[in-house]
């Protein structure tokens, strides 16, 4: 059997793809980078936001009980971002998140200087 796709109004492909890293996701969830937050909340037209389940896992695993993370921000992230499987992309399982990695991500996310120069600079 042959499948034929007929599209009356072809969907425009995004012209720009932004890959969100674990530190970018953590900055968004903690609210320490306004540019990343704006990009996720008001996803620009013709832009595709992507990440991996590994990046999301590392960011979520780096949240501490005393962090004031709003659940609706996570909901918006899941709505706006296409999440790819780390295993399907690399063929390997996700590594276990260790405290050293958590501290590394938190240092980046909470560092005032790194938040002034966002990875999303024009």
ChimeraX attribute file (.defattr): number of C-alpha atoms within 10 A of each C-alpha:
attribute: neighborCount
match mode: 1-to-1
recipient: residues
	/A:1	3
	/A:2	4
	/A:3	5
	/A:4	6
	/A:5	6
	/A:6	7
	/A:7	7
	/A:8	6
	/A:9	6
	/A:10	7
	/A:11	7
	/A:12	7
	/A:13	9
	/A:14	12
	/A:15	9
	/A:16	12
	/A:17	11
	/A:18	14
	/A:19	16
	/A:20	22
	/A:21	18
	/A:22	24
	/A:23	22
	/A:24	25
	/A:25	26
	/A:26	27
	/A:27	24
	/A:28	25
	/A:29	25
	/A:30	19
	/A:31	18
	/A:32	19
	/A:33	24
	/A:34	14
	/A:35	19
	/A:36	23
	/A:37	20
	/A:38	12
	/A:39	16
	/A:40	21
	/A:41	15
	/A:42	11
	/A:43	15
	/A:44	13
	/A:45	9
	/A:46	11
	/A:47	14
	/A:48	17
	/A:49	19
	/A:50	15
	/A:51	19
	/A:52	20
	/A:53	16
	/A:54	21
	/A:55	23
	/A:56	22
	/A:57	15
	/A:58	23
	/A:59	25
	/A:60	16
	/A:61	16
	/A:62	23
	/A:63	17
	/A:64	11
	/A:65	7
	/A:66	6
	/A:67	10
	/A:68	11
	/A:69	16
	/A:70	11
	/A:71	10
	/A:72	10
	/A:73	17
	/A:74	16
	/A:75	10
	/A:76	13
	/A:77	20
	/A:78	13
	/A:79	12
	/A:80	17
	/A:81	18
	/A:82	15
	/A:83	19
	/A:84	14
	/A:85	15
	/A:86	16
	/A:87	13
	/A:88	10
	/A:89	9
	/A:90	9
	/A:91	9
	/A:92	9
	/A:93	11
	/A:94	15
	/A:95	8
	/A:96	10
	/A:97	14
	/A:98	11
	/A:99	11
	/A:100	9
	/A:101	15
	/A:102	18
	/A:103	12
	/A:104	12
	/A:105	22
	/A:106	20
	/A:107	13
	/A:108	16
	/A:109	26
	/A:110	17
	/A:111	13
	/A:112	12
	/A:113	10
	/A:114	14
	/A:115	18
	/A:116	13
	/A:117	11
	/A:118	14
	/A:119	15
	/A:120	12
	/A:121	8
	/A:122	4
